[in-house]
């Protein structure tokens, strides 16, 4: 016997249901992709921020360990003399935050052997996204000074003759998050 019902194909309701399921799966996949992308961008920003702080501290550490004297000091500005170059010239390094507090700079000047004539001057950016001084947050000193007994020096007039350890701290802000790194730097040449 031949049946009059021919079941080839799908009904309109079945097709709409399949299209709706595909739409839900694609929407979930797109949202997952956006979430992963945002996480990757955030991780990249924090990674860049961490590298920014580490590079600045490394440069600062090398200079401070070889310094022969602290010329001036405060929590956000430090100037030191370094050992003479092979030509007998001295270099004066000043580490400080620029006027808008967003860049940590190393302003270095080459002076003659008697420290009486400036021969050249240059500026190097050590950190681009400094957040040591930020609106609405607790400021983090760029420099803290300690004597040979590891006692904190709060009177900046005493730093030049007494400081043996300098704690340098760089805080950066990428907009996604803050990174902070500190380093205790021993002034090998006595700092005075």
N, C-alpha and C positions, 0 to 999 in steps of 0.2 A: 504494500500500500504506500502511496506517495503522500508525504505530508505537504501541506501548503505553506508551511512556515520555513522560510529560507534564512538561516542565521549566518549570513556573511556580512562582516562589517561591524561598526560600533554605533551605539546610539549617541545622540547629541549629549545626553547627560554624562555618559562615560568619557567622551572627549573633553568636556568641560572640567570634569574631575581630574583627568590626567594633566591638563594645562594648569590647573590650580596647584597641583602637587609639584609640578616642575617649577612654578613661580615661587613657591615656598622654599624649595631646595636652593634655587638660584639666589634668592634674597638672603638666606642663611649663609651661603657660601660667600657672597659679596661682603656681608657684615664681618665674617671671619677674616677675610682678606684685609679689610680696612683696619681691623683690630691688630693684626699681625704687623701691618705696615706702620701703624702708629707706635707700636712697641719697639720696632726696629729703629725708627727715627728718634725715639726717646733714648734708646740705648746708645745710638751714635752720638747724640748730643752730650750725654753724660760721659761717654768715652772721650770725646774731644775736650770736654771740660777737665777731666782728670789728667789728660795729657798736657793741657795748658798749664795746670798748676805744677805738675811734675817737672816740666821743662824749665819753667821760671825758677823753681827752687834749685834745680841742678846748677843752672848758670850762676845764681846768687851764691850758692854754697862754694863753688870753685873760687869765686872772687874773694869771698869773706875768709875762707881758710888761708888764703895767701896774703891777706891784708897785713900791712905793717902798722896801721894806726887808724883809730876812729877819729874822723875830723869833726863830725857832728852827728847827733842822734836824737830821735824822738820816736814814738810808737808807729809813725807812718812815713818816716823819712830817715834814711841812714846814708852817711857819706864816709867812705874809707879810702885810704891810700893803699896802693898795692906795691909789691916789690918792684924794684927797678927792672926795666927791660934790658936786653943785652946791650943796648946803646946807652944805658945809664939813665934813661928817662923814667919818670914815675907816672902812674895812671891814677887818677882820682875818679872813683865810681860813686854815683849818687843813685840810690834806689828809692823811688817814691811813686805815689799815685798821682796821675795827672789831675787837672782842675775838676773834671767831672767824675773823678774817682773810679773810672771804668777801665783804665789801663795802668798796669804796673810797668814802670820805665826804668831803664838803666842808662843814665846820662853819664858818659865817660869822657874824660879829658886827659890828654897826654901833656905832661909838663916836663920842662927840662930838668936836669939832674939837681939843680938847686931849688926846684919847686918855685921859681920866680917868674917863669914865662910859659904861658899856655901855648902849646904847639898845634894841637888839633882838638876837635870836639865831635862827638857823635852820640846818637841816641838809639837805643835798642828797646823794643817792646818785649817784655818778658811774659805778660799775660794780657789778653784782650778783653776778658769779661770779668774784671775784678769786682768782687762784692764785699770786700773787707769793710767798706763804709757803704751802707745801704739804708735807704729810707724805710722806716718801719721795722727794722730788725736791730738786734744787738750788734754793734760794731765789733769786729775782730781785729785787734792790733796786728799790723803787718810785722812789727818787730817787738820782741820782749828781750830784756837784757838780764844776764845773770853773772854774778861774780865767781871767783874760783871755788867758793863753798857752795855753789849752786843756789845762792840766795838771790831773789829778785831785786833788781835795781830800779827803784821808782823815780829817783832824782836823776833826771837826764843829764845834769851837770857832772855827775859821777861816772857816766858811762865810758867816756874817753879813757879814763885811767883805771877803771875797775872791771869792765866787762871782759869776760873770758868765754862766755857762751852767748850766742844770739839765737833765739828761737824765731825763725821766719815762718809765717803762716800766710798762705795764699788761699783766698776763698773766691771761687768763680761761680757765676750764675748764667746758665744757658737759657733761662726762661722755662725749661722743663724741670730743672732741679739744680741744687747747689752742690758743689764739690769743695772739699776743704782738705788741705794737706799741710803738714807742719814738718819742720826739720830743725833739730838742734845742731847748730854749727859751732864747732870749737875754733876759736881764734888761735891758730897754732903759733903765731908770732907774738902772742901776748896782747894784741889789740891796742897797745898804747905806744 
